Amino acid sequence: MSQVIQVSDEQLKVMASLPNQLVGDVNSQQYAIYKYAKKLCPHCLTEFAYCRKIWDWDLVTACYIHQCVLMKQCSSCHKNIQWSRPAVTRCRCGFDFRTGLAQTATFHQVNLSAYLSSLEKSLATVQISRD
């Protein structure tokens, strides 16, 4: 299964328990944050110059809207995309992420990202109604 959706065995174990973890008092935005680099969709950045919070989740590897793999590295300098950079759309080296080429995501990557996005939206609605 981990090979089909292109995640590590460890990530797959986390995925198996994800719905159980998220229905309790766990803050979903802090649960599985990808801490090593920022992930971006160049197509989304072209349409709207902001980063979606779902991209920060470790298990989200694709943009379900544009069906592409999220970029983790700058196409120009090949360094991890940093949280701190001159602009949302620009790398420290000056490269404009909106011009980056994104690989086509697999069917499973897109479906997982779409599922997690819908889960996040439903959890946000539950949290708002609790407050």
N, CA, C and O atoms as CSV, one atom per row, in Angstrom:
chain,resi,resn,atom,element,x,y,z
A,1,MET,N,N,0.830,-1.194,0.000
A,1,MET,CA,C,0.000,0.000,0.000
A,1,MET,C,C,0.874,1.257,0.000
A,1,MET,O,O,0.590,2.209,-0.727
A,2,SER,N,N,1.934,1.263,0.811
A,2,SER,CA,C,2.771,2.455,0.888
A,2,SER,C,C,3.425,2.759,-0.454
A,2,SER,O,O,3.628,3.925,-0.790
A,3,GLN,N,N,3.756,1.735,-1.220
A,3,GLN,CA,C,4.351,1.946,-2.542
A,3,GLN,C,C,3.338,2.508,-3.521
A,3,GLN,O,O,3.685,3.328,-4.371
A,4,VAL,N,N,2.095,2.080,-3.412
A,4,VAL,CA,C,1.044,2.557,-4.322
A,4,VAL,C,C,0.809,4.049,-4.155
A,4,VAL,O,O,0.690,4.775,-5.142
A,5,ILE,N,N,0.740,4.510,-2.905
A,5,ILE,CA,C,0.472,5.939,-2.683
A,5,ILE,C,C,1.741,6.741,-2.453
A,5,ILE,O,O,1.680,7.937,-2.167
A,6,GLN,N,N,2.880,6.094,-2.576
A,6,GLN,CA,C,4.194,6.725,-2.523
A,6,GLN,C,C,4.455,7.461,-1.210
A,6,GLN,O,O,4.835,8.632,-1.198
A,7,VAL,N,N,4.242,6.742,-0.105
A,7,VAL,CA,C,4.605,7.255,1.218
A,7,VAL,C,C,5.380,6.158,1.936
A,7,VAL,O,O,5.316,4.995,1.539
A,8,SER,N,N,6.101,6.512,2.973
A,8,SER,CA,C,6.874,5.531,3.730
A,8,SER,C,C,5.939,4.653,4.556
A,8,SER,O,O,4.783,5.002,4.796
A,9,ASP,N,N,6.464,3.508,4.983
A,9,ASP,CA,C,5.684,2.616,5.842
A,9,ASP,C,C,5.273,3.319,7.134
A,9,ASP,O,O,4.166,3.124,7.636
A,10,GLU,N,N,6.185,4.143,7.666
A,10,GLU,CA,C,5.885,4.889,8.892
A,10,GLU,C,C,4.717,5.851,8.674
A,10,GLU,O,O,3.829,5.951,9.520
A,11,GLN,N,N,4.717,6.554,7.548
A,11,GLN,CA,C,3.621,7.472,7.249
A,11,GLN,C,C,2.305,6.710,7.097
A,11,GLN,O,O,1.252,7.190,7.518
A,12,LEU,N,N,2.370,5.525,6.495
A,12,LEU,CA,C,1.170,4.717,6.317
A,12,LEU,C,C,0.580,4.315,7.661
A,12,LEU,O,O,-0.640,4.304,7.822
A,13,LYS,N,N,1.435,3.982,8.632
A,13,LYS,CA,C,0.957,3.650,9.973
A,13,LYS,C,C,0.254,4.844,10.606
A,13,LYS,O,O,-0.774,4.688,11.266
A,14,VAL,N,N,0.807,6.029,10.406
A,14,VAL,CA,C,0.179,7.242,10.923
A,14,VAL,C,C,-1.175,7.457,10.239
A,14,VAL,O,O,-2.158,7.822,10.884
A,15,MET,N,N,-1.210,7.227,8.934
A,15,MET,CA,C,-2.451,7.410,8.175
A,15,MET,C,C,-3.549,6.486,8.692
A,15,MET,O,O,-4.716,6.872,8.754
A,16,ALA,N,N,-3.170,5.275,9.058
A,16,ALA,CA,C,-4.154,4.311,9.539
A,16,ALA,C,C,-4.838,4.791,10.812
A,16,ALA,O,O,-5.995,4.452,11.063
A,17,SER,N,N,-4.137,5.572,11.609
A,17,SER,CA,C,-4.719,6.058,12.858
A,17,SER,C,C,-5.175,7.508,12.767
A,17,SER,O,O,-5.702,8.045,13.741
A,18,LEU,N,N,-4.987,8.147,11.627
A,18,LEU,CA,C,-5.294,9.570,11.498
A,18,LEU,C,C,-6.732,9.928,11.868
A,18,LEU,O,O,-6.918,10.824,12.692
A,19,PRO,N,N,-7.765,9.283,11.308
A,19,PRO,CA,C,-9.129,9.680,11.690
A,19,PRO,C,C,-9.389,9.538,13.184
A,19,PRO,O,O,-10.067,10.381,13.772
A,20,ASN,N,N,-8.864,8.486,13.810
A,20,ASN,CA,C,-9.046,8.317,15.251
A,20,ASN,C,C,-8.350,9.412,16.033
A,20,ASN,O,O,-8.868,9.876,17.049
A,21,GLN,N,N,-7.191,9.828,15.575
A,21,GLN,CA,C,-6.445,10.869,16.258
A,21,GLN,C,C,-7.140,12.221,16.130
A,21,GLN,O,O,-7.112,13.026,17.061
A,22,LEU,N,N,-7.757,12.469,14.993
A,22,LEU,CA,C,-8.302,13.794,14.729
A,22,LEU,C,C,-9.675,14.037,15.325
A,22,LEU,O,O,-10.079,15.192,15.459
A,23,VAL,N,N,-10.405,12.998,15.687
A,23,VAL,CA,C,-11.748,13.225,16.203
A,23,VAL,C,C,-11.760,13.624,17.671
A,23,VAL,O,O,-12.782,14.092,18.174
A,24,GLY,N,N,-10.649,13.449,18.358
A,24,GLY,CA,C,-10.584,13.831,19.765
A,24,GLY,C,C,-10.228,15.289,19.922
A,24,GLY,O,O,-10.633,16.134,19.125
A,25,ASP,N,N,-9.471,15.570,20.950
A,25,ASP,CA,C,-9.076,16.942,21.239
A,25,ASP,C,C,-7.764,17.331,20.575
A,25,ASP,O,O,-7.170,18.348,20.932
A,26,VAL,N,N,-7.305,16.538,19.616
A,26,VAL,CA,C,-6.044,16.810,18.942
A,26,VAL,C,C,-6.229,17.960,17.961
A,26,VAL,O,O,-7.204,17.991,17.209
A,27,ASN,N,N,-5.303,18.897,17.969
A,27,ASN,CA,C,-5.336,20.003,17.029
A,27,ASN,C,C,-4.846,19.489,15.688
A,27,ASN,O,O,-3.663,19.176,15.547
A,28,SER,N,N,-5.723,19.393,14.702
A,28,SER,CA,C,-5.381,18.785,13.415
A,28,SER,C,C,-4.275,19.543,12.688
A,28,SER,O,O,-3.500,18.929,11.955
A,29,GLN,N,N,-4.179,20.856,12.868
A,29,GLN,CA,C,-3.158,21.623,12.178
A,29,GLN,C,C,-1.766,21.327,12.725
A,29,GLN,O,O,-0.778,21.543,12.022
A,30,GLN,N,N,-1.661,20.841,13.956
A,30,GLN,CA,C,-0.361,20.543,14.543
A,30,GLN,C,C,-0.053,19.054,14.532
A,30,GLN,O,O,1.033,18.650,14.948
A,31,TYR,N,N,-0.975,18.237,14.070
A,31,TYR,CA,C,-0.822,16.790,14.178
A,31,TYR,C,C,0.339,16.243,13.358
A,31,TYR,O,O,1.214,15.572,13.905
A,32,ALA,N,N,0.361,16.510,12.096
A,32,ALA,CA,C,1.378,15.912,11.223
A,32,ALA,C,C,1.918,16.968,10.268
A,32,ALA,O,O,1.721,16.878,9.056
A,33,ILE,N,N,2.590,17.954,10.811
A,33,ILE,CA,C,3.119,19.049,10.012
A,33,ILE,C,C,4.458,18.641,9.398
A,33,ILE,O,O,5.326,18.093,10.077
A,34,TYR,N,N,4.606,18.917,8.115
A,34,TYR,CA,C,5.858,18.646,7.425
A,34,TYR,C,C,6.814,19.776,7.786
A,34,TYR,O,O,6.608,20.915,7.368
A,35,LYS,N,N,7.850,19.475,8.553
A,35,LYS,CA,C,8.695,20.514,9.139
A,35,LYS,C,C,9.969,20.797,8.357
A,35,LYS,O,O,10.675,21.758,8.663
A,36,TYR,N,N,10.277,19.986,7.357
A,36,TYR,CA,C,11.579,20.087,6.701
A,36,TYR,C,C,11.624,21.128,5.595
A,36,TYR,O,O,12.693,21.652,5.284
A,37,ALA,N,N,10.501,21.428,5.008
A,37,ALA,CA,C,10.432,22.429,3.948
A,37,ALA,C,C,8.973,22.809,3.762
A,37,ALA,O,O,8.073,22.112,4.230
A,38,LYS,N,N,8.755,23.892,3.092
A,38,LYS,CA,C,7.409,24.312,2.733
A,38,LYS,C,C,7.049,23.608,1.438
A,38,LYS,O,O,7.915,23.428,0.582
A,39,LYS,N,N,5.804,23.206,1.269
A,39,LYS,CA,C,5.352,22.579,0.035
A,39,LYS,C,C,4.406,23.553,-0.677
A,39,LYS,O,O,3.598,24.235,-0.046
A,40,LEU,N,N,4.527,23.599,-1.993
A,40,LEU,CA,C,3.761,24.571,-2.777
A,40,LEU,C,C,3.211,23.966,-4.057
A,40,LEU,O,O,3.791,23.035,-4.616
A,41,CYS,N,N,2.103,24.495,-4.508
A,41,CYS,CA,C,1.571,24.192,-5.838
A,41,CYS,C,C,1.771,25.446,-6.686
A,41,CYS,O,O,1.192,26.489,-6.384
A,42,PRO,N,N,2.583,25.362,-7.743
A,42,PRO,CA,C,2.818,26.556,-8.554
A,42,PRO,C,C,1.542,27.072,-9.232
A,42,PRO,O,O,1.406,28.271,-9.474
A,43,HIS,N,N,0.618,26.167,-9.533
A,43,HIS,CA,C,-0.633,26.580,-10.185
A,43,HIS,C,C,-1.530,27.360,-9.223
A,43,HIS,O,O,-2.126,28.369,-9.599
A,44,CYS,N,N,-1.619,26.884,-7.983
A,44,CYS,CA,C,-2.407,27.603,-6.974
A,44,CYS,C,C,-1.807,28.973,-6.694
A,44,CYS,O,O,-2.532,29.957,-6.543
A,45,LEU,N,N,-0.470,29.034,-6.623
A,45,LEU,CA,C,0.184,30.328,-6.369
A,45,LEU,C,C,-0.079,31.313,-7.501
A,45,LEU,O,O,-0.148,32.521,-7.270
A,46,THR,N,N,-0.227,30.806,-8.722
A,46,THR,CA,C,-0.543,31.671,-9.860
A,46,THR,C,C,-1.951,32.242,-9.715
A,46,THR,O,O,-2.189,33.414,-10.006
A,47,GLU,N,N,-2.874,31.408,-9.264
A,47,GLU,CA,C,-4.273,31.841,-9.115
A,47,GLU,C,C,-4.471,32.723,-7.885
A,47,GLU,O,O,-5.154,33.745,-7.950
A,48,PHE,N,N,-3.871,32.325,-6.772
A,48,PHE,CA,C,-4.005,33.035,-5.499
A,48,PHE,C,C,-2.654,33.005,-4.807
A,48,PHE,O,O,-2.143,31.920,-4.529
A,49,ALA,N,N,-2.072,34.126,-4.526
A,49,ALA,CA,C,-0.723,34.183,-3.940
A,49,ALA,C,C,-0.761,33.961,-2.429
A,49,ALA,O,O,-0.411,34.850,-1.652
A,50,TYR,N,N,-1.185,32.776,-2.026
A,50,TYR,CA,C,-1.122,32.389,-0.624
A,50,TYR,C,C,-0.940,30.875,-0.544
A,50,TYR,O,O,-1.215,30.155,-1.504
A,51,CYS,N,N,-0.483,30.411,0.590
A,51,CYS,CA,C,-0.243,28.982,0.799
A,51,CYS,C,C,-1.422,28.380,1.557
A,51,CYS,O,O,-1.878,28.935,2.557
A,52,ARG,N,N,-1.895,27.272,1.085
A,52,ARG,CA,C,-2.992,26.572,1.764
A,52,ARG,C,C,-2.423,25.835,2.975
A,52,ARG,O,O,-1.355,25.229,2.888
A,53,LYS,N,N,-3.131,25.884,4.102
A,53,LYS,CA,C,-2.621,25.243,5.309
A,53,LYS,C,C,-2.560,23.726,5.173
A,53,LYS,O,O,-1.748,23.085,5.839
A,54,ILE,N,N,-3.393,23.146,4.334
A,54,ILE,CA,C,-3.368,21.690,4.142
A,54,ILE,C,C,-2.044,21.235,3.534
A,54,ILE,O,O,-1.656,20.081,3.714
A,55,TRP,N,N,-1.344,22.112,2.820
A,55,TRP,CA,C,-0.038,21.759,2.239
A,55,TRP,C,C,0.996,21.470,3.320
A,55,TRP,O,O,1.985,20.784,3.062
A,56,ASP,N,N,0.780,21.980,4.516
A,56,ASP,CA,C,1.725,21.776,5.607
A,56,ASP,C,C,1.623,20.378,6.215
A,56,ASP,O,O,2.537,19.942,6.916
A,57,TRP,N,N,0.531,19.677,5.956
A,57,TRP,CA,C,0.374,18.338,6.507
A,57,TRP,C,C,1.365,17.400,5.841
A,57,TRP,O,O,1.530,17.419,4.622
A,58,ASP,N,N,2.008,16.597,6.632
A,58,ASP,CA,C,3.015,15.665,6.156
A,58,ASP,C,C,2.454,14.704,5.103
A,58,ASP,O,O,3.137,14.391,4.128
A,59,LEU,N,N,1.242,14.243,5.289
A,59,LEU,CA,C,0.664,13.240,4.398
A,59,LEU,C,C,0.162,13.813,3.071
A,59,LEU,O,O,-0.089,13.063,2.128
A,60,VAL,N,N,0.020,15.106,2.997
A,60,VAL,CA,C,-0.450,15.734,1.758
A,60,VAL,C,C,0.753,15.958,0.848
A,60,VAL,O,O,1.636,16.762,1.146
A,61,THR,N,N,0.770,15.238,-0.256
A,61,THR,CA,C,1.898,15.312,-1.188
A,61,THR,C,C,1.495,15.901,-2.532
A,61,THR,O,O,2.345,16.148,-3.387
A,62,ALA,N,N,0.191,16.125,-2.718
A,62,ALA,CA,C,-0.289,16.601,-4.012
A,62,ALA,C,C,-1.351,17.674,-3.848
A,62,ALA,O,O,-2.031,17.752,-2.825
A,63,CYS,N,N,-1.478,18.492,-4.872
A,63,CYS,CA,C,-2.588,19.446,-4.949
A,63,CYS,C,C,-3.731,18.715,-5.646
A,63,CYS,O,O,-3.626,18.358,-6.819
A,64,TYR,N,N,-4.821,18.497,-4.917
A,64,TYR,CA,C,-5.938,17.769,-5.516
A,64,TYR,C,C,-6.670,18.617,-6.555
A,64,TYR,O,O,-7.356,18.078,-7.424
A,65,ILE,N,N,-6.529,19.929,-6.473
A,65,ILE,CA,C,-7.194,20.816,-7.436
A,65,ILE,C,C,-6.528,20.714,-8.803
A,65,ILE,O,O,-7.204,20.578,-9.823
A,66,HIS,N,N,-5.196,20.780,-8.817
A,66,HIS,CA,C,-4.449,20.756,-10.080
A,66,HIS,C,C,-3.812,19.402,-10.374
A,66,HIS,O,O,-3.154,19.230,-11.401
A,67,GLN,N,N,-4.006,18.450,-9.479
A,67,GLN,CA,C,-3.540,17.077,-9.643
A,67,GLN,C,C,-2.042,16.996,-9.941
A,67,GLN,O,O,-1.597,16.266,-10.827
A,68,CYS,N,N,-1.284,17.776,-9.167
A,68,CYS,CA,C,0.173,17.767,-9.332
A,68,CYS,C,C,0.844,17.550,-7.978
A,68,CYS,O,O,0.260,17.818,-6.928
A,69,VAL,N,N,2.075,17.061,-8.026
A,69,VAL,CA,C,2.866,16.871,-6.817
A,69,VAL,C,C,3.297,18.247,-6.301
A,69,VAL,O,O,3.739,19.100,-7.071
A,70,LEU,N,N,3.163,18.447,-5.000
A,70,LEU,CA,C,3.583,19.716,-4.409
A,70,LEU,C,C,5.101,19.837,-4.463
A,70,LEU,O,O,5.817,18.869,-4.205
A,71,MET,N,N,5.583,21.017,-4.795
A,71,MET,CA,C,7.020,21.280,-4.846
A,71,MET,C,C,7.565,21.436,-3.430
A,71,MET,O,O,6.977,22.132,-2.603
A,72,LYS,N,N,8.701,20.778,-3.157
A,72,LYS,CA,C,9.378,20.916,-1.864
A,72,LYS,C,C,10.698,21.656,-2.024
A,72,LYS,O,O,11.244,22.198,-1.063
A,73,GLN,N,N,11.202,21.668,-3.251
A,73,GLN,CA,C,12.492,22.302,-3.524
A,73,GLN,C,C,12.337,23.318,-4.641
A,73,GLN,O,O,11.492,23.176,-5.525
A,74,CYS,N,N,13.161,24.330,-4.581
A,74,CYS,CA,C,13.212,25.348,-5.619
A,74,CYS,C,C,13.746,24.717,-6.905
A,74,CYS,O,O,14.724,23.971,-6.869
A,75,SER,N,N,13.124,25.007,-8.015
A,75,SER,CA,C,13.569,24.474,-9.306
A,75,SER,C,C,14.871,25.088,-9.774
A,75,SER,O,O,15.551,24.520,-10.629
A,76,SER,N,N,15.230,26.242,-9.227
A,76,SER,CA,C,16.443,26.933,-9.642
A,76,SER,C,C,17.654,26.558,-8.783
A,76,SER,O,O,18.658,26.074,-9.306
A,77,CYS,N,N,17.564,26.778,-7.473
A,77,CYS,CA,C,18.714,26.519,-6.599
A,77,CYS,C,C,18.687,25.125,-5.975
A,77,CYS,O,O,19.668,24.702,-5.364
A,78,HIS,N,N,17.574,24.413,-6.125
A,78,HIS,CA,C,17.394,23.043,-5.630
A,78,HIS,C,C,17.465,22.908,-4.116
A,78,HIS,O,O,17.691,21.815,-3.598
A,79,LYS,N,N,17.273,24.011,-3.408
A,79,LYS,CA,C,17.225,23.976,-1.943
A,79,LYS,C,C,15.773,23.803,-1.514
A,79,LYS,O,O,14.850,24.136,-2.258
A,80,ASN,N,N,15.581,23.276,-0.296
A,80,ASN,CA,C,14.233,23.167,0.241
A,80,ASN,C,C,13.583,24.543,0.279
A,80,ASN,O,O,14.242,25.540,0.574
A,81,ILE,N,N,12.309,24.593,-0.016
A,81,ILE,CA,C,11.574,25.857,0.048
A,81,ILE,C,C,11.426,26.217,1.517
A,81,ILE,O,O,10.902,25.434,2.311
A,82,GLN,N,N,11.884,27.389,1.866
A,82,GLN,CA,C,11.909,27.835,3.256
A,82,GLN,C,C,10.593,28.505,3.654
A,82,GLN,O,O,9.902,29.100,2.827
A,83,TRP,N,N,10.274,28.395,4.919
A,83,TRP,CA,C,9.116,29.109,5.451
A,83,TRP,C,C,9.369,30.615,5.372
A,83,TRP,O,O,8.472,31.394,5.051
A,84,SER,N,N,10.596,31.004,5.668
A,84,SER,CA,C,10.972,32.408,5.624
A,84,SER,C,C,11.626,32.691,4.271
A,84,SER,O,O,12.696,32.169,3.959
A,85,ARG,N,N,10.964,33.521,3.485
A,85,ARG,CA,C,11.476,33.862,2.154
A,85,ARG,C,C,10.986,35.260,1.788
A,85,ARG,O,O,10.103,35.795,2.459
A,86,PRO,N,N,11.544,35.859,0.737
A,86,PRO,CA,C,11.214,37.258,0.410
A,86,PRO,C,C,9.732,37.508,0.117
A,86,PRO,O,O,9.215,38.584,0.415
A,87,ALA,N,N,9.051,36.523,-0.464
A,87,ALA,CA,C,7.625,36.643,-0.781
A,87,ALA,C,C,7.043,35.239,-0.855
A,87,ALA,O,O,7.780,34.260,-0.971
A,88,VAL,N,N,5.745,35.145,-0.789
A,88,VAL,CA,C,5.071,33.843,-0.868
A,88,VAL,C,C,5.443,33.126,-2.161
A,88,VAL,O,O,5.590,31.904,-2.184
A,89,THR,N,N,5.590,33.884,-3.219
A,89,THR,CA,C,5.821,33.303,-4.540
A,89,THR,C,C,7.290,33.225,-4.954
A,89,THR,O,O,7.598,32.745,-6.046
A,90,ARG,N,N,8.199,33.689,-4.096
A,90,ARG,CA,C,9.625,33.757,-4.486
A,90,ARG,C,C,10.540,33.031,-3.507
A,90,ARG,O,O,10.332,33.042,-2.293
A,91,CYS,N,N,11.560,32.402,-4.083
A,91,CYS,CA,C,12.616,31.758,-3.309
A,91,CYS,C,C,13.645,32.819,-2.905
A,91,CYS,O,O,13.655,33.926,-3.443
A,92,ARG,N,N,14.481,32.473,-1.977
A,92,ARG,CA,C,15.566,33.370,-1.581
A,92,ARG,C,C,16.518,33.650,-2.735
A,92,ARG,O,O,17.151,34.704,-2.782
A,93,CYS,N,N,16.619,32.703,-3.669
A,93,CYS,CA,C,17.510,32.890,-4.819
A,93,CYS,C,C,16.880,33.783,-5.890
A,93,CYS,O,O,17.543,34.144,-6.862
A,94,GLY,N,N,15.605,34.139,-5.717
A,94,GLY,CA,C,14.927,35.001,-6.667
A,94,GLY,C,C,13.982,34.266,-7.603
A,94,GLY,O,O,13.227,34.906,-8.336
A,95,PHE,N,N,14.005,32.946,-7.599
A,95,PHE,CA,C,13.145,32.165,-8.495
A,95,PHE,C,C,11.679,32.365,-8.137
A,95,PHE,O,O,11.319,32.369,-6.960
A,96,ASP,N,N,10.838,32.531,-9.147
A,96,ASP,CA,C,9.401,32.682,-8.960
A,96,ASP,C,C,8.774,31.290,-9.008
A,96,ASP,O,O,8.775,30.649,-10.059
A,97,PHE,N,N,8.243,30.821,-7.891
A,97,PHE,CA,C,7.670,29.479,-7.805
A,97,PHE,C,C,6.511,29.273,-8.775
A,97,PHE,O,O,6.230,28.141,-9.169
A,98,ARG,N,N,5.842,30.341,-9.159
A,98,ARG,CA,C,4.711,30.222,-10.079
A,98,ARG,C,C,5.141,29.723,-11.454
A,98,ARG,O,O,4.315,29.232,-12.224
A,99,THR,N,N,6.425,29.846,-11.764
A,99,THR,CA,C,6.923,29.370,-13.062
A,99,THR,C,C,7.490,27.955,-12.969
A,99,THR,O,O,7.960,27.410,-13.968
A,100,GLY,N,N,7.451,27.363,-11.790
A,100,GLY,CA,C,7.981,26.017,-11.597
A,100,GLY,C,C,7.119,24.971,-12.276
A,100,GLY,O,O,5.905,25.131,-12.403
A,101,LEU,N,N,7.754,23.910,-12.706
A,101,LEU,CA,C,7.043,22.801,-13.327
A,101,LEU,C,C,6.731,21.753,-12.267
A,101,LEU,O,O,7.625,21.290,-11.558
A,102,ALA,N,N,5.489,21.391,-12.167
A,102,ALA,CA,C,5.078,20.392,-11.193
A,102,ALA,C,C,4.803,19.073,-11.904
A,102,ALA,O,O,4.229,19.039,-12.992
A,103,GLN,N,N,5.227,17.998,-11.264
A,103,GLN,CA,C,4.969,16.664,-11.807
A,103,GLN,C,C,3.504,16.305,-11.619
A,103,GLN,O,O,2.855,16.770,-10.682
A,104,THR,N,N,2.997,15.487,-12.505
A,104,THR,CA,C,1.630,14.997,-12.374
A,104,THR,C,C,1.567,14.014,-11.208
A,104,THR,O,O,2.395,13.109,-11.108
A,105,ALA,N,N,0.606,14.191,-10.349
A,105,ALA,CA,C,0.443,13.319,-9.181
A,105,ALA,C,C,-0.278,12.041,-9.588
A,105,ALA,O,O,-0.991,11.999,-10.591
A,106,THR,N,N,-0.075,11.005,-8.789
A,106,THR,CA,C,-0.794,9.755,-9.041
A,106,THR,C,C,-2.239,9.906,-8.584
A,106,THR,O,O,-2.573,10.810,-7.818
A,107,PHE,N,N,-3.071,9.022,-9.059
A,107,PHE,CA,C,-4.474,8.977,-8.677
A,107,PHE,C,C,-4.599,8.875,-7.154
A,107,PHE,O,O,-5.438,9.547,-6.553
A,108,HIS,N,N,-3.768,8.039,-6.536
A,108,HIS,CA,C,-3.832,7.825,-5.096
A,108,HIS,C,C,-3.370,9.045,-4.306
A,108,HIS,O,O,-3.947,9.363,-3.266
A,109,GLN,N,N,-2.346,9.725,-4.785
A,109,GLN,CA,C,-1.886,10.943,-4.117
A,109,GLN,C,C,-2.980,12.009,-4.133
A,109,GLN,O,O,-3.226,12.667,-3.122
A,110,VAL,N,N,-3.629,12.175,-5.273
A,110,VAL,CA,C,-4.694,13.169,-5.415
A,110,VAL,C,C,-5.870,12.818,-4.509
A,110,VAL,O,O,-6.399,13.685,-3.815
A,111,ASN,N,N,-6.283,11.548,-4.513
A,111,ASN,CA,C,-7.419,11.139,-3.686
A,111,ASN,C,C,-7.130,11.290,-2.201
A,111,ASN,O,O,-8.002,11.724,-1.447
A,112,LEU,N,N,-5.928,10.942,-1.767
A,112,LEU,CA,C,-5.569,11.103,-0.361
A,112,LEU,C,C,-5.592,12.577,0.023
A,112,LEU,O,O,-6.127,12.932,1.073
A,113,SER,N,N,-5.025,13.433,-0.805
A,113,SER,CA,C,-5.015,14.874,-0.517
A,113,SER,C,C,-6.433,15.438,-0.478
A,113,SER,O,O,-6.747,16.271,0.372
A,114,ALA,N,N,-7.279,14.991,-1.386
A,114,ALA,CA,C,-8.669,15.453,-1.405
A,114,ALA,C,C,-9.406,14.986,-0.147
A,114,ALA,O,O,-10.171,15.741,0.452
A,115,TYR,N,N,-9.167,13.743,0.240
A,115,TYR,CA,C,-9.807,13.203,1.445
A,115,TYR,C,C,-9.373,13.983,2.682
A,115,TYR,O,O,-10.211,14.382,3.491
A,116,LEU,N,N,-8.076,14.199,2.832
A,116,LEU,CA,C,-7.572,14.926,3.999
A,116,LEU,C,C,-8.065,16.365,4.016
A,116,LEU,O,O,-8.331,16.921,5.082
A,117,SER,N,N,-8.189,16.965,2.843
A,117,SER,CA,C,-8.714,18.325,2.767
A,117,SER,C,C,-10.172,18.368,3.219
A,117,SER,O,O,-10.569,19.273,3.953
A,118,SER,N,N,-10.963,17.400,2.786
A,118,SER,CA,C,-12.369,17.366,3.198
A,118,SER,C,C,-12.484,17.079,4.691
A,118,SER,O,O,-13.366,17.614,5.363
A,119,LEU,N,N,-11.595,16.236,5.210
A,119,LEU,CA,C,-11.570,15.943,6.636
A,119,LEU,C,C,-11.233,17.202,7.429
A,119,LEU,O,O,-11.858,17.488,8.450
A,120,GLU,N,N,-10.243,17.948,6.952
A,120,GLU,CA,C,-9.849,19.188,7.628
A,120,GLU,C,C,-11.004,20.187,7.635
A,120,GLU,O,O,-11.254,20.838,8.650
A,121,LYS,N,N,-11.707,20.310,6.511
A,121,LYS,CA,C,-12.831,21.252,6.432
A,121,LYS,C,C,-13.950,20.855,7.388
A,121,LYS,O,O,-14.547,21.714,8.037
A,122,SER,N,N,-14.235,19.561,7.476
A,122,SER,CA,C,-15.295,19.124,8.387
A,122,SER,C,C,-14.876,19.321,9.844
A,122,SER,O,O,-15.712,19.644,10.688
A,123,LEU,N,N,-13.588,19.131,10.145
A,123,LEU,CA,C,-13.104,19.366,11.508
A,123,LEU,C,C,-13.167,20.843,11.864
A,123,LEU,O,O,-13.480,21.193,13.002
A,124,ALA,N,N,-12.874,21.708,10.910
A,124,ALA,CA,C,-12.947,23.150,11.160
A,124,ALA,C,C,-14.384,23.548,11.483
A,124,ALA,O,O,-14.615,24.388,12.353
A,125,THR,N,N,-15.343,22.954,10.794
A,125,THR,CA,C,-16.750,23.241,11.049
A,125,THR,C,C,-17.135,22.778,12.447
A,125,THR,O,O,-17.855,23.482,13.155
A,126,VAL,N,N,-16.663,21.598,12.852
A,126,VAL,CA,C,-16.944,21.081,14.197
A,126,VAL,C,C,-16.324,21.991,15.237
A,126,VAL,O,O,-16.967,22.280,16.246
A,127,GLN,N,N,-15.095,22.456,15.032
A,127,GLN,CA,C,-14.434,23.320,16.002
A,127,GLN,C,C,-15.172,24.649,16.126
A,127,GLN,O,O,-15.290,25.179,17.231
A,128,ILE,N,N,-15.666,25.192,15.034
A,128,ILE,CA,C,-16.400,26.449,15.079
A,128,ILE,C,C,-17.696,26.277,15.860
A,128,ILE,O,O,-18.056,27.139,16.662
A,129,SER,N,N,-18.397,25.174,15.634
A,129,SER,CA,C,-19.656,24.952,16.335
A,129,SER,C,C,-19.451,24.676,17.825
A,129,SER,O,O,-20.346,24.944,18.626
A,130,ARG,N,N,-18.275,24.138,18.216
A,130,ARG,CA,C,-17.953,23.930,19.626
A,130,ARG,C,C,-17.713,25.231,20.346
A,130,ARG,O,O,-18.050,25.370,21.522
A,131,ASP,N,N,-17.125,26.198,19.637
A,131,ASP,CA,C,-16.766,27.490,20.247
A,131,ASP,C,C,-17.998,28.294,20.458
A,131,ASP,O,O,-17.924,29.416,20.959
